[in-house]
Amino acid sequence: MVARVVLSDAGQDAVLGADTESLVARLTRAAYEVALRHRPDKPFTELELALWQEIRTVVLGAPAAGTPEAA
């Protein structure tokens, strides 16, 4: 069982349940895999774009338009 996480910001609490924890886990995994594929000799902007594309895929469940995955 996943423990509930409570975040507090300016007096507003948000309770993160199992669905949110699952999303965070999938995003973490996606970001880690992108970072492992990224070579240090590439520009940081390429890493940033790859992270954006992968996170978008996880959140929306579909590749970003104009990316190789969308073709």
Backbone as JSON, one array per atom type, in Angstrom:
{
  "sequence": "MVARVVLSDAGQDAVLGADTESLVARLTRAAYEVALRHRPDKPFTELELALWQEIRTVVLGAPAAGTPEAA",
  "N": [[0.85, -1.18, 0.0], [0.5, 2.22, -0.77], [1.6, 5.05, 0.94], [-0.32, 7.93, 1.84], [0.36, 11.17, 0.69], [0.72, 14.42, 1.86], [0.68, 17.66, 0.74], [1.49, 20.98, 1.49], [0.75, 24.27, 0.72], [0.75, 27.6, 1.06], [-1.35, 27.45, 2.89], [-3.13, 25.75, 1.67], [-4.01, 22.47, 1.31], [-3.07, 19.54, -0.41], [-3.95, 16.32, -1.09], [-2.25, 13.53, -2.03], [-3.12, 10.73, -3.7], [-3.18, 7.19, -4.52], [-3.34, 7.17, -7.35], [-2.03, 9.52, -8.1], [0.48, 9.03, -7.01], [1.23, 6.87, -8.6], [1.4, 8.14, -11.09], [3.52, 9.94, -10.58], [5.56, 8.08, -10.15], [5.7, 6.9, -12.73], [6.48, 9.15, -14.23], [8.96, 9.71, -13.06], [10.39, 7.39, -13.76], [10.34, 7.62, -16.57], [11.77, 10.03, -16.94], [14.25, 9.28, -15.9], [15.02, 7.26, -17.72], [15.27, 8.79, -20.07], [17.36, 10.48, -19.3], [19.42, 8.59, -19.05], [19.78, 7.88, -21.71], [20.75, 10.2, -22.79], [23.6, 11.83, -23.99], [26.55, 13.29, -22.59], [27.89, 15.06, -24.29], [26.01, 16.26, -25.86], [23.88, 19.11, -26.48], [22.29, 20.81, -23.72], [19.72, 21.61, -24.27], [18.69, 19.65, -25.94], [18.37, 17.53, -24.18], [16.44, 18.67, -22.51], [14.28, 18.96, -24.31], [13.84, 16.26, -24.98], [13.07, 15.29, -22.47], [10.71, 16.76, -22.08], [9.14, 15.73, -24.18], [8.92, 13.03, -23.43], [7.71, 13.19, -20.88], [5.33, 14.4, -21.6], [4.22, 12.37, -23.14], [3.79, 10.43, -21.16], [1.96, 11.75, -19.45], [-0.18, 12.54, -21.14], [-0.59, 10.28, -22.6], [-0.03, 9.98, -25.25], [2.2, 10.41, -28.01], [3.99, 13.5, -28.64], [2.98, 15.83, -31.15], [4.67, 15.93, -34.24], [6.9, 14.59, -33.41], [9.18, 11.8, -33.65], [7.93, 9.54, -32.53], [5.26, 10.01, -32.96], [4.79, 9.55, -35.59]],
  "CA": [[0.0, 0.0, 0.0], [1.24, 3.47, -0.86], [1.18, 6.03, 1.94], [-0.83, 9.18, 1.3], [1.27, 12.29, 0.87], [0.01, 15.69, 1.96], [1.49, 18.82, 0.43], [0.87, 22.2, 1.97], [1.27, 25.46, 0.08], [-0.07, 28.79, 1.36], [-2.56, 27.08, 3.62], [-3.97, 24.84, 0.9], [-3.47, 21.12, 1.34], [-3.42, 18.63, -1.5], [-3.66, 14.95, -0.7], [-1.9, 12.73, -3.18], [-3.52, 9.34, -3.52], [-2.47, 6.16, -5.27], [-3.25, 7.55, -8.76], [-0.98, 10.52, -8.22], [1.75, 8.35, -6.75], [1.52, 6.09, -9.79], [1.84, 9.09, -12.12], [4.85, 10.4, -10.21], [6.48, 6.96, -10.4], [5.89, 6.78, -14.17], [7.26, 10.31, -14.67], [10.33, 9.51, -12.6], [10.97, 6.35, -14.6], [10.52, 8.19, -17.91], [12.87, 11.0, -16.88], [15.49, 8.51, -15.69], [15.37, 6.6, -18.97], [15.74, 9.83, -20.99], [18.68, 10.91, -18.82], [20.38, 7.54, -19.37], [20.04, 7.9, -23.16], [21.36, 11.48, -23.16], [25.06, 11.87, -23.91], [27.01, 14.58, -22.05], [28.4, 15.97, -25.32], [24.88, 16.9, -26.54], [23.42, 20.33, -25.81], [21.28, 20.63, -22.69], [18.39, 21.81, -24.86], [18.22, 18.37, -26.46], [17.88, 16.78, -23.02], [15.21, 19.31, -22.08], [13.24, 18.6, -25.27], [13.55, 14.84, -24.82], [12.31, 15.15, -21.23], [9.37, 17.29, -22.34], [8.41, 14.78, -25.03], [8.63, 11.81, -22.67], [6.74, 13.52, -19.84], [4.06, 14.63, -22.3], [3.72, 11.04, -23.51], [3.28, 9.78, -19.95], [0.79, 12.47, -18.93], [-1.3, 12.53, -22.09], [-0.76, 8.95, -23.15], [0.19, 10.02, -26.7], [3.4, 11.18, -28.38], [3.8, 14.88, -29.08], [2.92, 16.01, -32.6], [5.94, 16.33, -34.83], [8.01, 13.78, -32.89], [9.28, 10.51, -34.34], [6.98, 8.57, -31.97], [3.92, 10.3, -33.47], [4.7, 9.14, -37.0]],
  "C": [[0.89, 1.24, 0.0], [0.7, 4.44, 0.18], [0.67, 7.29, 1.25], [0.15, 10.29, 1.64], [0.44, 13.57, 0.91], [0.99, 16.82, 1.71], [0.76, 20.06, 0.91], [1.55, 23.4, 1.33], [0.3, 26.6, 0.35], [-1.4, 28.4, 1.99], [-3.49, 26.15, 2.87], [-3.3, 23.47, 0.87], [-3.95, 20.33, 0.12], [-3.03, 17.23, -1.06], [-3.42, 14.15, -1.97], [-2.25, 11.27, -2.91], [-2.71, 8.41, -4.4], [-2.32, 6.53, -6.75], [-2.13, 8.55, -8.98], [0.38, 9.9, -8.0], [2.18, 7.51, -7.95], [2.04, 6.99, -10.91], [3.25, 9.58, -11.83], [5.89, 9.31, -10.47], [6.75, 6.8, -11.89], [6.71, 7.93, -14.73], [8.72, 10.17, -14.28], [11.06, 8.49, -13.47], [11.28, 6.88, -16.01], [11.7, 9.15, -17.93], [14.22, 10.3, -16.71], [15.94, 7.85, -16.99], [15.88, 7.61, -20.01], [17.15, 10.27, -20.59], [19.75, 9.87, -19.15], [20.74, 7.52, -20.86], [20.8, 9.15, -23.6], [22.87, 11.42, -22.97], [25.5, 13.25, -23.41], [27.5, 15.56, -23.11], [27.27, 16.65, -26.12], [24.48, 18.17, -25.78], [22.33, 20.01, -24.79], [19.87, 20.77, -23.26], [17.82, 20.52, -25.44], [17.69, 17.49, -25.33], [16.54, 17.35, -22.57], [14.05, 18.94, -23.01], [12.85, 17.13, -25.13], [12.74, 14.58, -23.55], [10.88, 15.62, -21.43], [8.54, 16.29, -23.13], [8.0, 13.54, -24.23], [7.59, 12.06, -21.58], [5.37, 13.75, -20.46], [3.42, 13.3, -22.68], [3.12, 10.34, -22.3], [1.98, 10.43, -19.49], [-0.41, 12.35, -19.86], [-1.56, 11.16, -22.7], [-0.58, 8.9, -24.66], [1.45, 10.82, -26.98], [3.05, 12.59, -28.84], [3.79, 14.95, -30.61], [4.27, 16.46, -33.12], [7.13, 15.57, -34.28], [8.04, 12.46, -33.63], [8.27, 9.48, -33.84], [5.58, 8.77, -32.54], [3.71, 9.8, -34.89], [4.24, 7.69, -37.14]]
}
